[in-house]
Amino acid sequence: MDMTTIALKDTPIITNRPSNECRRRSCGSSSLSTWFNQFTILLQRSLKERKHESFNTLRVLQVLAAALLAGSMWWHSDIRDIQDRLGLLFFISIFWGVFPSFNSVFAFPQERAIFMKERASGMYTLSSYFMARIVGDLPMELILPSVFLTVAYWMTGLKPELGAFLLTLAILLGYVLVSQGLGLALGAAIMDAKQASTVVTVTMLAFVLTGGFYVHKVPSCMAWIKYVSTTFYSYRLLIDVQYAEGKMISSMLGCYHGSNNASCKFVEEDIGGQIGPAVSVGILFVMFVGYRLLAYLALRRIKA
């Protein structure tokens, strides 16, 4: 018997069907109170279930191992080693794009049977279930990336300023939530765990390849993928925190226009003249809302 079934037994039934008396008069405040009741109970259930899922020993060890490995590989890297630093920032983008999206893609497919049974009995509204799931995921999804960055950031010798660290952490946490939203949307749309995991793997592979580190001159027929890639925008923001527009590092390296120095080429192609941070933040915010809206609409089409 799984945790969801156990939680279901312990959860009081909250019927979503209005009484005859309620139908004859305005029940706005009563409906709101009922919705909030449903949301509160479902949130408690979600937190209870997700606590065991998010912090199982294997997952915690996986994140700690990745942080220590990154810290060891890029131990106190020099700010002038542009290629190495960009490789580190892109690794962070890859790991925290794939990890949360792949984990969240199973959320709705695994709960489908119980979700349909509870909805058919009128226990709660779809909106209260969905909001409880979204809100309940937030604290669980943000703790492990915070631990990862706290370990990896200082071990790798990234910009040694508290402000830069906090800004990098904010970018990473926002990116994790966007990636999680992508997984939720694909899982809700497909509702089959194996098929959804395949689709999210291919999607993240396309996002990584067009993310801006491996290939600069992407074929025109595939260039559009870059602009819908979550990896591309998070990578740009991480670079901006470390190097801004690249003027300081260009001065440190003695770069000039047309320089053939390899490091200067990286400054010119990867750091300078790229999409602005405000645009990247705006697009990631639209993705954060949009993916969750798509997940909600996909769940609405499921008949109880």
Residue frames relative to the residue before (quaternion, step in Angstrom):
aa qw qx qy qz dx dy dz
M 1.0000 0.0000 0.0000 0.0000 0.00 0.00 0.00
D 0.3146 -0.7904 0.4933 0.1818 3.62 -0.59 1.09
M 0.7161 -0.4709 0.3127 0.4095 3.55 -1.33 0.24
T 0.6191 0.5610 -0.3475 0.4257 3.57 1.06 -0.74
T 0.6577 0.5110 -0.3022 0.4637 3.57 0.99 -0.89
I 0.6381 0.5241 -0.3190 0.4652 3.56 1.00 -0.87
A 0.6676 0.5051 -0.2994 0.4577 3.56 0.95 -0.96
L 0.6133 0.5603 -0.3384 0.4420 3.55 1.09 -0.76
K 0.6568 0.5164 -0.3132 0.4516 3.59 0.96 -0.84
D 0.7134 0.4529 -0.2509 0.4722 3.55 1.07 -0.78
T 0.6294 0.5587 -0.3281 0.4290 3.59 1.25 -0.23
P 0.4149 -0.7113 0.4980 0.2717 3.60 -0.70 0.98
I 0.4829 -0.6650 0.4881 0.2939 3.56 -1.07 0.78
I 0.0928 -0.7776 0.6212 0.0287 3.54 -0.85 1.01
T 0.2347 -0.8076 0.5205 0.1478 3.54 -0.18 1.16
N 0.3165 -0.7652 0.5401 0.1502 3.51 -1.06 0.83
R 0.5500 0.6236 -0.3911 0.3946 3.58 1.27 0.14
P 0.3781 -0.7500 0.4911 0.2310 3.62 -0.63 1.04
S 0.5068 -0.6409 0.4845 0.3125 3.58 -1.16 0.63
N 0.6716 -0.4886 0.3687 0.4175 3.58 -1.32 0.27
E 0.6381 0.5320 -0.3220 0.4540 3.56 1.03 -0.85
C 0.6566 0.5192 -0.3030 0.4555 3.54 1.03 -0.87
R 0.6278 0.5466 -0.3396 0.4379 3.58 1.08 -0.70
R 0.6887 0.5062 -0.2817 0.4361 3.59 1.11 -0.71
R 0.7856 0.2165 -0.1387 0.5628 3.59 1.24 -0.18
S 0.6681 -0.4914 0.3662 0.4221 3.54 -1.27 0.14
C 0.0668 -0.8175 0.5720 -0.0031 3.55 -0.78 1.07
G 0.1896 0.8341 -0.5032 0.1231 3.58 1.13 0.58
S 0.7179 0.4383 -0.2698 0.4688 3.58 0.73 -1.03
S 0.6319 0.5324 -0.3287 0.4574 3.58 1.07 -0.76
S 0.6483 0.5195 -0.3146 0.4592 3.58 0.98 -0.85
L 0.6470 0.5206 -0.3161 0.4588 3.55 1.01 -0.86
S 0.6490 0.5168 -0.3058 0.4670 3.56 0.99 -0.87
T 0.6447 0.5162 -0.3101 0.4708 3.58 1.02 -0.86
W 0.6426 0.5223 -0.3173 0.4622 3.57 0.98 -0.91
F 0.6734 0.4932 -0.3022 0.4604 3.58 0.89 -0.92
N 0.6053 0.5499 -0.3397 0.4646 3.58 1.09 -0.71
Q 0.6586 0.5048 -0.2917 0.4756 3.54 0.92 -0.97
F 0.6550 0.5263 -0.3028 0.4498 3.56 0.91 -0.97
T 0.6669 0.5197 -0.3050 0.4383 3.59 0.89 -0.96
I 0.6917 0.4721 -0.2805 0.4690 3.58 0.87 -0.97
L 0.6639 0.4937 -0.3023 0.4735 3.58 0.97 -0.83
L 0.6184 0.5344 -0.3413 0.4643 3.59 1.09 -0.69
Q 0.6448 0.5111 -0.3214 0.4687 3.60 0.94 -0.84
R 0.6529 0.5068 -0.3082 0.4710 3.57 0.97 -0.84
S 0.6570 0.5217 -0.3075 0.4490 3.56 0.97 -0.90
L 0.6582 0.5075 -0.3101 0.4615 3.58 0.95 -0.89
K 0.6382 0.5345 -0.3217 0.4511 3.58 1.02 -0.81
E 0.6878 0.4739 -0.2744 0.4765 3.56 0.97 -0.91
R 0.7095 0.4875 -0.2680 0.4326 3.57 0.83 -1.05
K 0.5521 0.6169 -0.3995 0.3937 3.61 1.15 -0.54
H 0.6977 0.4553 -0.2647 0.4856 3.56 0.92 -0.88
E 0.6707 0.5121 -0.2945 0.4485 3.56 1.02 -0.80
S 0.7287 0.4619 -0.2461 0.4417 3.59 0.85 -1.00
F 0.7978 0.2902 -0.1360 0.5106 3.55 1.02 -0.75
N 0.2562 0.7440 -0.5724 0.2306 3.56 0.96 0.76
T 0.6787 -0.5483 0.3120 0.3759 3.55 -1.12 0.72
L 0.6538 0.5368 -0.3190 0.4274 3.58 0.92 -0.89
R 0.6842 0.4855 -0.2947 0.4575 3.58 0.90 -0.90
V 0.6437 0.5141 -0.3229 0.4659 3.60 0.97 -0.81
L 0.6612 0.4975 -0.3026 0.4730 3.58 0.97 -0.86
Q 0.6121 0.5574 -0.3426 0.4442 3.58 1.06 -0.73
V 0.6878 0.4699 -0.2795 0.4776 3.59 0.90 -0.92
L 0.6613 0.5005 -0.3114 0.4639 3.60 0.92 -0.85
A 0.6355 0.5272 -0.3239 0.4618 3.58 1.02 -0.80
A 0.6514 0.5074 -0.3122 0.4699 3.59 0.98 -0.84
A 0.6582 0.5101 -0.3102 0.4587 3.60 0.97 -0.84
L 0.6868 0.4728 -0.2828 0.4741 3.60 0.91 -0.90
L 0.6263 0.5311 -0.3331 0.4634 3.57 1.06 -0.73
A 0.6616 0.4878 -0.3013 0.4833 3.58 0.95 -0.90
G 0.6550 0.5212 -0.3114 0.4498 3.57 0.97 -0.86
S 0.6733 0.4854 -0.2891 0.4770 3.58 1.04 -0.75
M 0.6650 0.5147 -0.3015 0.4494 3.59 0.95 -0.88
W 0.7889 0.2440 -0.1181 0.5516 3.59 0.97 -0.88
W 0.1194 0.8471 -0.5113 0.0818 3.58 1.12 0.63
H 0.8434 -0.1615 0.0574 0.5093 3.57 -0.67 1.20
S 0.0610 0.8300 -0.5475 0.0873 3.57 0.80 1.03
D 0.4778 -0.6741 0.4957 0.2677 3.53 -1.16 0.72
I 0.5414 -0.6436 0.4371 0.3188 3.57 -0.97 0.87
R 0.6576 0.5190 -0.3076 0.4512 3.58 1.20 -0.53
D 0.5838 0.5353 -0.3854 0.4735 3.59 1.25 -0.14
I 0.1796 -0.8539 0.4802 0.0896 3.54 0.50 1.29
Q 0.6820 0.5080 -0.3058 0.4282 3.57 0.78 -1.03
D 0.6666 0.4976 -0.3043 0.4642 3.59 0.93 -0.88
R 0.6630 0.5104 -0.3072 0.4534 3.58 0.92 -0.91
L 0.6607 0.4966 -0.3122 0.4685 3.58 0.94 -0.85
G 0.6068 0.5515 -0.3421 0.4589 3.56 1.12 -0.68
L 0.6396 0.5199 -0.3135 0.4715 3.58 1.03 -0.80
L 0.6767 0.4927 -0.2960 0.4601 3.59 0.86 -0.96
F 0.6678 0.4831 -0.3103 0.4737 3.57 1.02 -0.73
F 0.5931 0.5540 -0.3632 0.4576 3.59 1.10 -0.62
I 0.6361 0.5174 -0.3235 0.4723 3.58 0.98 -0.85
S 0.6540 0.5152 -0.3068 0.4612 3.58 0.99 -0.85
I 0.6544 0.5052 -0.3159 0.4656 3.59 0.97 -0.83
F 0.6959 0.5005 -0.2938 0.4229 3.57 0.71 -1.10
W 0.7740 0.3455 -0.1883 0.4960 3.58 0.84 -0.98
G 0.5382 0.5191 -0.4418 0.4957 3.52 1.25 0.52
V 0.7183 0.4479 -0.2400 0.4752 3.55 0.88 -1.00
F 0.6632 0.5584 -0.3185 0.3834 3.60 0.78 -1.02
P 0.7583 0.3705 -0.2523 0.4733 3.67 0.59 -0.96
S 0.6417 0.5262 -0.3432 0.4400 3.61 1.01 -0.71
F 0.6713 0.4926 -0.3037 0.4631 3.59 0.97 -0.80
N 0.6556 0.5031 -0.3170 0.4653 3.60 1.04 -0.71
S 0.7249 0.4593 -0.2583 0.4437 3.59 0.89 -0.91
V 0.5504 0.6346 -0.4061 0.3598 3.61 1.15 -0.42
F 0.6645 0.5047 -0.2980 0.4636 3.61 1.20 -0.45
A 0.4525 0.7451 -0.4272 0.2399 3.60 1.24 -0.40
F 0.7782 0.3508 -0.1944 0.4833 3.59 0.59 -1.10
P 0.6291 0.5286 -0.3669 0.4362 3.67 0.89 -0.67
Q 0.6726 0.4962 -0.3039 0.4572 3.61 0.97 -0.79
E 0.7269 0.4115 -0.2358 0.4967 3.60 1.12 -0.59
R 0.3689 0.7870 -0.4570 0.1886 3.59 1.25 -0.09
A 0.6880 0.4984 -0.3059 0.4297 3.60 0.74 -1.00
I 0.6944 0.4574 -0.2752 0.4826 3.58 0.85 -0.97
F 0.6163 0.5559 -0.3368 0.4446 3.59 1.03 -0.81
M 0.6853 0.4784 -0.2869 0.4682 3.59 0.88 -0.94
K 0.6427 0.5263 -0.3219 0.4542 3.59 1.02 -0.80
E 0.6872 0.4787 -0.2797 0.4694 3.58 0.90 -0.93
R 0.6521 0.5082 -0.3122 0.4679 3.57 1.00 -0.81
A 0.6456 0.5322 -0.3227 0.4425 3.59 1.00 -0.83
S 0.6964 0.4534 -0.2690 0.4870 3.59 1.11 -0.66
G 0.4755 -0.7090 0.4120 0.3186 3.59 1.30 0.03
M 0.2714 0.8063 -0.4892 0.1920 3.58 1.14 0.59
Y 0.8008 -0.0670 0.0756 0.5903 3.59 1.07 -0.68
T 0.5351 -0.5926 0.4841 0.3580 3.53 -1.32 0.20
L 0.6222 -0.5393 0.4092 0.3932 3.54 -1.23 0.43
S 0.6503 0.5393 -0.3248 0.4252 3.60 0.94 -0.85
S 0.6643 0.4908 -0.3178 0.4656 3.62 0.95 -0.80
Y 0.6305 0.5230 -0.3242 0.4731 3.59 1.05 -0.76
F 0.6896 0.4918 -0.2834 0.4498 3.56 0.85 -1.01
M 0.6798 0.4828 -0.2999 0.4635 3.60 0.86 -0.91
A 0.6246 0.5284 -0.3434 0.4613 3.60 1.02 -0.72
R 0.6473 0.5166 -0.3118 0.4657 3.56 1.02 -0.83
I 0.6768 0.5004 -0.2888 0.4562 3.60 0.91 -0.95
V 0.6938 0.4642 -0.2736 0.4779 3.58 0.84 -1.00
G 0.6585 0.5259 -0.3076 0.4418 3.59 0.97 -0.81
D 0.6411 0.5399 -0.3182 0.4429 3.56 1.15 -0.61
L 0.5668 0.6647 -0.3799 0.3042 3.58 1.05 -0.76
P 0.7313 0.4006 -0.2855 0.4725 3.67 0.59 -0.96
M 0.6458 0.5375 -0.3267 0.4328 3.59 1.06 -0.70
E 0.7032 0.4828 -0.2661 0.4491 3.56 1.00 -0.84
L 0.7226 0.4905 -0.2476 0.4195 3.60 1.10 -0.60
I 0.5708 0.6203 -0.3913 0.3692 3.61 1.15 -0.36
L 0.7007 0.4840 -0.2885 0.4376 3.61 0.76 -0.99
P 0.6640 0.4721 -0.3418 0.4685 3.67 0.86 -0.70
S 0.6015 0.5489 -0.3602 0.4551 3.60 1.13 -0.59
V 0.6451 0.5041 -0.3090 0.4840 3.57 1.01 -0.84
F 0.6349 0.5443 -0.3222 0.4437 3.57 0.92 -0.93
L 0.7240 0.4443 -0.2681 0.4546 3.59 0.73 -1.02
T 0.6087 0.5596 -0.3567 0.4348 3.58 1.02 -0.74
V 0.6818 0.4618 -0.2784 0.4943 3.58 1.02 -0.79
A 0.7491 0.4451 -0.2368 0.4297 3.57 0.67 -1.15
Y 0.6253 0.5818 -0.3546 0.3806 3.61 0.92 -0.86
W 0.7545 0.3925 -0.2226 0.4765 3.57 0.74 -1.05
M 0.6104 0.5424 -0.3600 0.4513 3.60 1.11 -0.52
T 0.7264 0.4406 -0.2465 0.4663 3.58 0.97 -0.83
G 0.4521 -0.7291 0.4309 0.2800 3.58 1.23 -0.10
L 0.2368 0.7599 -0.5632 0.2219 3.58 1.03 0.72
K 0.8062 -0.3197 0.1780 0.4649 3.57 -1.31 0.33
P 0.2785 -0.8276 0.4669 0.1397 3.60 -0.28 1.27
E 0.4595 0.6394 -0.4808 0.3858 3.57 0.65 1.14
L 0.5387 -0.6407 0.4389 0.3266 3.57 -0.96 0.87
G 0.6389 0.5427 -0.3223 0.4398 3.57 0.99 -0.85
A 0.6588 0.5038 -0.3004 0.4712 3.57 0.99 -0.88
F 0.6386 0.5239 -0.3233 0.4617 3.58 1.02 -0.79
L 0.6830 0.4849 -0.2909 0.4623 3.59 0.86 -0.95
L 0.6375 0.5137 -0.3255 0.4730 3.58 1.05 -0.73
T 0.6389 0.5127 -0.3133 0.4803 3.58 1.01 -0.81
L 0.6399 0.5219 -0.3185 0.4655 3.58 1.02 -0.83
A 0.6495 0.5168 -0.3169 0.4590 3.60 0.95 -0.87
I 0.6402 0.5160 -0.3165 0.4729 3.58 1.01 -0.85
L 0.6704 0.5123 -0.2984 0.4462 3.56 0.89 -0.96
L 0.6760 0.4911 -0.3005 0.4600 3.59 0.88 -0.91
G 0.6377 0.5147 -0.3242 0.4725 3.57 1.02 -0.75
Y 0.6526 0.5215 -0.2972 0.4624 3.54 1.02 -0.87
V 0.6153 0.5444 -0.3334 0.4625 3.58 1.06 -0.78
L 0.6792 0.4886 -0.2941 0.4620 3.59 0.92 -0.88
V 0.6225 0.5183 -0.3384 0.4789 3.59 1.09 -0.67
S 0.6678 0.4968 -0.2976 0.4676 3.58 0.91 -0.91
Q 0.6203 0.5253 -0.3368 0.4752 3.56 1.05 -0.74
G 0.6435 0.5330 -0.3168 0.4488 3.59 0.98 -0.84
L 0.6110 0.5409 -0.3413 0.4665 3.57 1.07 -0.73
G 0.6664 0.4991 -0.2978 0.4671 3.58 0.93 -0.89
L 0.6451 0.5195 -0.3191 0.4607 3.58 0.97 -0.84
A 0.6613 0.5163 -0.3069 0.4494 3.59 0.94 -0.90
L 0.6833 0.4726 -0.2919 0.4738 3.58 0.90 -0.90
G 0.6484 0.5209 -0.3195 0.4541 3.58 1.00 -0.80
A 0.6777 0.4845 -0.2917 0.4700 3.58 0.96 -0.87
A 0.6604 0.5181 -0.3076 0.4481 3.59 1.05 -0.74
I 0.7595 0.3828 -0.1945 0.4886 3.59 0.97 -0.87
M 0.0996 -0.8553 0.4975 0.1047 3.58 1.07 -0.81
D 0.6270 0.4199 -0.3752 0.5383 3.55 1.06 0.79
A 0.4625 -0.7409 0.4082 0.2654 3.57 -0.45 1.24
K 0.6926 0.4798 -0.2922 0.4524 3.61 0.84 -0.92
Q 0.6775 0.4820 -0.2939 0.4715 3.56 0.89 -0.93
A 0.6561 0.5200 -0.3114 0.4496 3.58 0.96 -0.87
S 0.6511 0.5103 -0.3218 0.4605 3.61 0.98 -0.81
T 0.6299 0.5249 -0.3312 0.4669 3.59 1.06 -0.69
V 0.6730 0.4983 -0.2960 0.4595 3.56 0.90 -0.95
V 0.6775 0.4819 -0.3106 0.4608 3.61 0.88 -0.85
T 0.6102 0.5465 -0.3499 0.4546 3.61 1.10 -0.63
V 0.6729 0.4818 -0.2877 0.4820 3.58 0.91 -0.92
T 0.6418 0.5341 -0.3195 0.4480 3.58 0.99 -0.85
M 0.6951 0.4600 -0.2808 0.4758 3.58 0.85 -0.95
L 0.5922 0.5536 -0.3663 0.4568 3.60 1.11 -0.59
A 0.6531 0.4982 -0.3063 0.4810 3.59 0.98 -0.86
F 0.6511 0.5182 -0.3153 0.4563 3.59 0.99 -0.82
V 0.6613 0.5114 -0.3018 0.4584 3.58 0.98 -0.86
L 0.6832 0.5020 -0.2946 0.4410 3.59 0.86 -0.96
T 0.7481 0.3453 -0.2077 0.5273 3.58 1.09 -0.64
G 0.3982 0.7733 -0.4239 0.2524 3.58 1.29 0.23
G 0.6240 -0.5968 0.3230 0.3873 3.58 1.24 -0.14
F 0.6452 0.5181 -0.3392 0.4474 3.60 1.21 -0.06
Y 0.7308 0.4417 -0.2447 0.4593 3.58 0.80 -0.99
V 0.8136 0.0741 0.0139 0.5765 3.58 0.85 -0.99
H 0.2464 -0.7699 0.5717 0.1406 3.56 -0.91 0.96
K 0.7521 0.3190 -0.1807 0.5476 3.56 0.98 -0.83
V 0.0630 -0.8183 0.5710 -0.0199 3.54 0.28 1.33
P 0.5498 -0.6106 0.4439 0.3576 3.64 -0.93 0.82
S 0.6017 -0.6216 0.3688 0.3400 3.56 -0.97 0.92
C 0.6477 0.5357 -0.3270 0.4319 3.60 1.05 -0.70
M 0.7464 0.3523 -0.2039 0.5266 3.59 1.25 -0.38
A 0.4311 0.7398 -0.4402 0.2703 3.59 1.28 -0.13
W 0.5977 0.5974 -0.3612 0.3941 3.59 1.09 -0.66
I 0.5679 0.6108 -0.3880 0.3922 3.60 1.13 -0.60
K 0.5910 0.5950 -0.3610 0.4079 3.57 1.07 -0.75
Y 0.7258 0.4631 -0.2480 0.4441 3.57 0.95 -0.86
V 0.6867 0.3691 -0.3001 0.5496 3.59 1.26 0.05
S 0.4939 0.6740 -0.4078 0.3682 3.57 1.33 0.13
T 0.4013 -0.7066 0.5341 0.2333 3.57 -0.76 1.05
T 0.6181 0.5694 -0.3325 0.4281 3.57 1.08 -0.78
F 0.6266 0.5640 -0.3340 0.4214 3.57 0.95 -0.89
Y 0.7305 0.4396 -0.2558 0.4557 3.61 0.75 -1.01
S 0.6500 0.4980 -0.3354 0.4660 3.61 0.98 -0.70
Y 0.6249 0.5419 -0.3243 0.4590 3.57 1.05 -0.80
R 0.6421 0.5200 -0.3194 0.4640 3.57 0.99 -0.86
L 0.6749 0.4990 -0.2990 0.4539 3.59 0.94 -0.88
L 0.6408 0.5179 -0.3250 0.4642 3.59 0.99 -0.79
I 0.6339 0.5155 -0.3245 0.4765 3.59 1.03 -0.75
D 0.6526 0.5417 -0.3182 0.4236 3.56 0.93 -0.92
V 0.6334 0.5276 -0.3354 0.4560 3.61 1.03 -0.76
Q 0.7310 0.4443 -0.2397 0.4592 3.59 0.92 -0.89
Y 0.8435 0.1869 -0.0435 0.5017 3.58 0.91 -0.92
A 0.3107 -0.7556 0.5115 0.2663 3.62 1.27 -0.20
E 0.7987 -0.2444 0.1889 0.5164 3.61 -0.77 -0.96
G 0.5805 -0.6355 0.3507 0.3691 3.58 1.28 0.07
K 0.4292 0.7241 -0.4622 0.2790 3.62 1.23 0.04
M 0.6674 0.5089 -0.3137 0.4440 3.59 0.89 -0.88
I 0.6936 0.4629 -0.2874 0.4712 3.59 0.86 -0.94
S 0.5955 0.5544 -0.3606 0.4560 3.60 1.11 -0.62
S 0.6564 0.5009 -0.3017 0.4767 3.55 1.02 -0.85
M 0.6441 0.5305 -0.3179 0.4501 3.59 0.98 -0.83
L 0.7335 0.4134 -0.2208 0.4923 3.58 1.03 -0.83
G 0.4117 -0.7214 0.4611 0.3122 3.57 1.27 -0.19
C 0.2767 0.7857 -0.5075 0.2202 3.56 1.03 0.74
Y 0.0393 -0.7621 0.6457 0.0255 3.54 -1.23 0.58
H 0.6771 -0.5068 0.3329 0.4171 3.57 -1.19 0.43
G 0.8107 0.2215 -0.1904 0.5074 3.56 -0.82 1.04
S 0.3764 0.7376 -0.4835 0.2836 3.59 1.27 0.19
N 0.3561 -0.7534 0.5200 0.1876 3.59 -1.02 0.84
N 0.4068 0.7123 -0.4737 0.3205 3.57 1.30 0.02
A 0.5284 -0.6679 0.4217 0.3111 3.60 -0.84 1.01
S 0.6608 0.5056 -0.3127 0.4583 3.59 0.93 -0.87
C 0.6430 0.5176 -0.3200 0.4650 3.57 1.04 -0.77
K 0.6018 0.5515 -0.3510 0.4587 3.57 1.11 -0.65
F 0.6493 0.5079 -0.3153 0.4701 3.57 1.01 -0.82
V 0.6267 0.5274 -0.3373 0.4640 3.58 1.02 -0.78
E 0.6880 0.4960 -0.2782 0.4508 3.56 0.91 -0.95
E 0.7732 0.3895 -0.1984 0.4594 3.59 0.83 -0.99
D 0.7844 0.3600 -0.1762 0.4734 3.60 0.94 -0.85
I 0.7654 0.3682 -0.1945 0.4907 3.58 1.07 -0.63
G 0.7649 0.3732 -0.2030 0.4842 3.59 0.73 -1.02
G 0.8523 0.2284 -0.1426 0.4484 3.55 -1.26 0.51
Q 0.4745 0.6698 -0.4442 0.3591 3.58 1.08 0.64
I 0.7284 -0.4102 0.3155 0.4490 3.56 -1.33 0.04
G 0.5133 -0.6874 0.4308 0.2799 3.58 -0.95 0.93
P 0.6160 -0.5823 0.3834 0.3667 3.61 -1.14 0.59
A 0.6229 0.5495 -0.3520 0.4314 3.61 1.01 -0.73
V 0.6442 0.5123 -0.3132 0.4738 3.57 1.03 -0.82
S 0.6519 0.5215 -0.3145 0.4519 3.59 0.95 -0.88
V 0.6514 0.5057 -0.3107 0.4727 3.58 0.95 -0.89
G 0.6571 0.5258 -0.3080 0.4437 3.57 0.94 -0.90
I 0.6804 0.4820 -0.2920 0.4685 3.57 0.92 -0.89
L 0.6444 0.5092 -0.3263 0.4679 3.60 0.98 -0.76
F 0.6280 0.5245 -0.3393 0.4642 3.60 1.06 -0.69
V 0.6315 0.5163 -0.3261 0.4779 3.57 1.01 -0.81
M 0.6463 0.5085 -0.3144 0.4743 3.59 1.01 -0.79
F 0.6134 0.5619 -0.3401 0.4387 3.58 1.00 -0.85
V 0.7130 0.4195 -0.2451 0.5056 3.59 0.88 -0.96
G 0.6817 0.5398 -0.2915 0.3987 3.56 0.87 -1.03
Y 0.6584 0.5050 -0.3200 0.4573 3.60 0.89 -0.85
R 0.6774 0.4809 -0.3007 0.4686 3.59 0.95 -0.80
L 0.6174 0.5276 -0.3427 0.4722 3.57 1.08 -0.65
L 0.6417 0.5134 -0.3171 0.4733 3.57 1.02 -0.81
A 0.6315 0.5263 -0.3316 0.4629 3.59 1.02 -0.78
Y 0.6558 0.5113 -0.3110 0.4603 3.59 0.94 -0.86
L 0.6669 0.4956 -0.3012 0.4678 3.59 0.92 -0.89
A 0.6320 0.5281 -0.3312 0.4604 3.57 1.07 -0.74
L 0.6587 0.5000 -0.3088 0.4699 3.60 1.02 -0.74
R 0.6059 0.5814 -0.3534 0.4122 3.59 1.09 -0.65
R 0.6594 0.5265 -0.3177 0.4325 3.57 1.09 -0.68
I 0.5639 0.5892 -0.3902 0.4273 3.61 1.24 -0.26
K 0.2919 -0.7718 0.5427 0.1572 3.55 -0.64 1.11
A 0.4335 -0.7086 0.4957 0.2536 3.56 -0.79 1.03
